[in-house]
């Protein structure tokens, strides 16, 4: 059977203590034809130093640069360094179980109309609890605009040809860059989700899902992705191409989003925060 090359891409920022186990899980994959591209996005801790333990490995390539942010970092390494026919994303600090790459490659080889495939994900919470997530990529359809991303990004493998065809990640998106990519990619092929647990997400400090400020920003960028997709469905110019990032001023929190944020506000410890609970609540209510 043909073994297409897979470029596994992981971008780290200030997650030194997670480097060893996370990168090792990629080296331990049962699928052989991979290149592992690990990026340090200008960390201020010893993330880059931790990466050096893998410097001599034949499958691993290490990169570092001054801090740019996640989207410019992943876009640069994919478009300038990745040589694989398939791209596998791997969240920094996360664990790809040993058969993840092999099973996703096999599925894409057997299903030429599928452009991106995810899997079940085990996510750990700060309190030590965990849950199994079931991505909904297989429920997405061309011409539709679902309100949330079909995958958690880290567990996804997609075809490089599909990525290039839609223009890749857009630098305008600090958050929800994956959601914006899927909204464009679904129109050229199908999404699928393997009925197998192949990926784990530890409760890493600083992730979007555990930070109220980042969640607020992510929701606003997701709204921008939907607004942009709506324009394209109407055969109108993409609003980002017309007015740039000022387009985000048109994005408001809907009622369902406000409810989600309200629940987070009740649970968030604001003793060390720069804004208090009620200031944030006013932003959500009046945005």
C-alpha positions in Angstrom: 0.0 0.0 0.0 1.2 3.5 -0.8 2.5 5.4 2.2 2.1 9.1 1.6 4.3 11.4 3.6 2.7 13.1 6.6 4.0 16.4 7.9 3.1 16.6 11.6 3.1 20.2 12.8 3.2 21.4 16.5 3.7 25.0 17.6 4.7 25.6 21.2 4.7 28.7 23.3 5.9 28.6 27.0 5.0 25.0 27.6 8.4 23.6 28.5 7.2 20.9 30.9 5.0 19.4 28.2 7.5 19.2 25.4 9.1 15.8 26.2 5.9 13.7 26.4 4.1 15.5 23.6 6.9 15.2 21.0 7.7 11.7 22.1 4.1 10.6 21.3 4.8 11.7 17.7 8.0 9.8 17.4 6.2 6.7 18.8 3.7 6.7 15.9 3.2 3.3 14.2 3.1 5.1 10.8 6.7 5.4 9.5 6.6 8.0 6.7 6.4 11.2 8.7 8.3 14.4 9.3 7.7 16.1 12.7 8.0 19.9 12.5 8.2 21.4 16.0 8.1 25.1 16.4 9.0 27.3 19.3 7.1 30.6 18.9 9.6 32.8 20.8 8.9 31.2 24.3 10.2 33.1 27.3 10.7 29.9 29.4 13.0 27.0 28.5 10.7 25.5 25.8 13.4 25.7 23.2 16.0 24.1 25.5 13.6 21.2 26.1 13.2 20.7 22.4 16.9 20.2 22.0 16.7 16.6 23.3 15.1 15.8 19.9 17.6 17.7 17.8 19.3 14.6 16.5 16.3 12.6 15.7 16.0 11.7 12.0 12.2 12.5 11.8 12.2 15.7 13.8 13.0 19.2 12.6 13.1 22.1 15.1 12.4 25.7 14.4 12.4 28.8 16.6 11.7 32.5 15.9 10.7 35.7 17.8 7.2 35.5 19.0 4.6 35.9 16.2 1.5 34.2 17.5 0.1 30.8 16.7 -1.5 31.6 13.3 1.6 33.2 11.6 3.8 30.4 13.1 1.7 27.5 11.9 1.1 29.0 8.5 4.8 29.7 7.9 6.0 26.2 8.8 3.3 24.5 6.7 3.7 26.6 3.6 7.5 27.0 3.7 8.8 23.8 5.4 6.2 21.0 5.2 6.8 18.5 2.4 4.1 16.0 3.1 1.0 15.3 1.0 -0.9 15.2 4.3 -0.8 17.6 7.2 -1.4 16.4 10.7 -1.9 19.1 13.4 -0.8 18.3 17.0 -1.6 20.7 19.8 1.4 21.7 22.0 1.4 19.6 25.1 -1.2 17.1 23.7 -0.7 13.4 23.1 -1.3 11.6 19.8 -1.9 7.9 20.6 0.4 5.5 18.8 -2.0 4.6 15.9 -3.4 8.0 15.3 -1.5 8.9 12.1 -1.7 5.3 10.7 -5.5 5.2 11.1 -6.1 8.7 9.7 -3.9 8.0 6.7 -5.6 4.7 6.0 -9.0 6.5 6.1 -8.0 9.2 3.7 -6.5 6.7 1.3 -9.8 4.8 1.3 -12.0 7.9 0.9 -10.7 10.2 -1.7 -13.7 12.6 -1.3 -12.7 13.4 2.3 -10.3 16.3 2.8 -10.0 16.3 6.6 -10.4 13.6 9.3 -10.6 13.8 13.1 -11.1 11.3 15.9 -12.5 11.0 19.4 -10.6 13.1 21.9 -10.0 12.6 25.7 -9.9 16.0 27.3 -8.7 16.5 30.9 -10.1 19.2 33.1 -8.1 21.3 35.7 -9.9 19.4 38.5 -8.5 16.1 37.3 -11.8 14.9 35.7 -11.9 14.1 32.0 -14.4 13.6 29.2 -14.5 12.0 25.8 -15.3 14.4 23.0 -17.0 13.4 19.8 -16.1 15.8 17.0 -18.9 16.5 14.6 -17.0 17.0 11.3 -19.0 14.2 9.7 -22.1 16.3 10.2 -20.8 19.3 8.3 -22.1 19.8 4.7 -21.0 22.1 1.9 -23.0 25.3 1.9 -23.8 25.2 5.6 -22.4 27.4 8.3 -22.4 25.5 11.6 -21.9 27.6 14.7 -18.9 25.7 16.1 -15.8 24.0 14.8 -16.2 20.4 13.8 -12.9 19.4 15.4 -10.6 20.5 18.3 -7.9 21.3 15.7 -5.2 19.3 17.3 -6.5 15.9 16.3 -7.1 16.8 12.6 -5.3 15.5 9.5 -6.0 17.1 6.2 -4.9 17.0 2.6 -2.2 19.6 1.7 -3.9 20.1 -1.7 -7.2 21.1 0.0 -5.3 23.5 2.3 -3.6 25.2 -0.6 -6.8 25.3 -2.7 -8.5 27.5 -0.1 -5.5 29.7 0.7 -4.6 28.1 4.1 -4.9 29.8 7.5 -5.6 33.5 7.4 -3.3 35.7 9.4 -6.3 37.9 10.3 -7.5 35.2 12.7 -5.7 35.3 16.1 -8.2 32.7 17.3 -10.7 30.4 15.5 -8.2 30.2 12.6 -9.1 26.5 12.2 -12.8 27.2 12.2 -12.3 29.7 9.4 -10.2 27.2 7.5 -12.9 24.5 7.8 -15.6 26.9 6.6 -13.7 27.3 3.4 -12.4 23.7 3.1 -15.8 22.0 3.4 -16.8 23.4 0.1 -14.3 21.3 -1.8 -14.6 18.0 0.1 -16.1 16.1 3.0 -15.1 15.9 6.6 -15.0 12.7 8.6 -14.5 11.5 12.2 -13.0 8.2 13.1 -14.9 6.2 15.8 -11.7 5.7 17.7 -10.0 7.4 20.7 -6.6 8.5 19.2 -5.9 11.8 20.9 -5.6 13.3 24.4 -5.6 16.9 25.6 -4.1 17.5 29.1 -5.3 20.5 31.1 -2.5 22.7 30.0 -2.2 26.1 31.6 -2.9 29.1 29.3 -5.1 27.3 26.7 -8.1 29.1 25.3 -10.7 26.8 26.8 -9.5 27.6 30.4 -9.1 31.4 30.0 -12.2 33.7 30.0 -10.5 36.5 28.1 -9.3 34.1 25.4 -12.8 32.5 25.1 -14.3 36.0 24.6 -11.9 36.7 21.8 -12.3 33.3 20.3 -16.1 33.7 20.1 -15.7 37.1 18.3 -13.3 35.6 15.8 -15.6 32.7 15.2 -18.4 35.2 14.5 -16.1 36.8 11.9 -15.5 33.4 10.3 -19.3 32.9 9.9 -19.8 36.5 8.6 -17.1 35.9 6.0 -18.6 32.5 5.0 -22.1 34.1 4.6 -20.7 36.6 2.2 -19.1 33.9 0.1 -22.3 31.9 0.0 -24.0 35.0 -1.4 -21.3 35.3 -4.0 -20.4 38.7 -2.4 -16.8 39.8 -1.7 -15.4 38.4 1.5 -15.8 41.2 4.0 -12.3 40.7 5.3 -10.9 41.4 1.9 -13.1 44.6 1.7 -12.5 46.2 5.1 -9.8 44.1 6.7 -9.9 43.4 10.4 -12.4 46.2 11.0 -14.9 43.6 9.9 -14.8 42.2 13.4 -16.7 45.3 14.6 -19.7 43.8 12.9 -19.5 40.7 15.1 -21.7 40.5 18.1 -22.2 37.8 20.7 -25.5 35.9 20.1 -27.7 34.7 23.0 -26.3 31.2 23.1 -22.7 32.6 23.3 -23.7 35.0 26.0 -25.1 32.1 28.0 -21.8 30.2 27.7 -19.8 33.2 28.7 -22.1 33.9 31.6 -21.6 30.4 33.0 -17.8 30.8 32.7 -18.0 34.2 34.5 -19.7 32.5 37.5 -16.9 29.9 37.7 -13.9 32.1 37.1 -11.6 33.2 39.9 -11.1 36.9 39.4 -8.7 37.5 42.4 -5.7 37.7 40.0 -7.5 39.1 37.0 -7.0 42.6 35.4 -10.8 43.1 35.0 -13.5 42.2 37.4 -16.5 39.9 36.8 -19.0 42.7 36.3 -16.8 44.7 33.8 -16.7 41.6 31.7 -20.4 40.9 32.1 -21.1 44.4 30.8 -18.9 43.8 27.7 -20.8 40.6 27.0 -24.2 42.0 27.5 -23.7 45.1 25.4 -21.6 43.5 22.6 
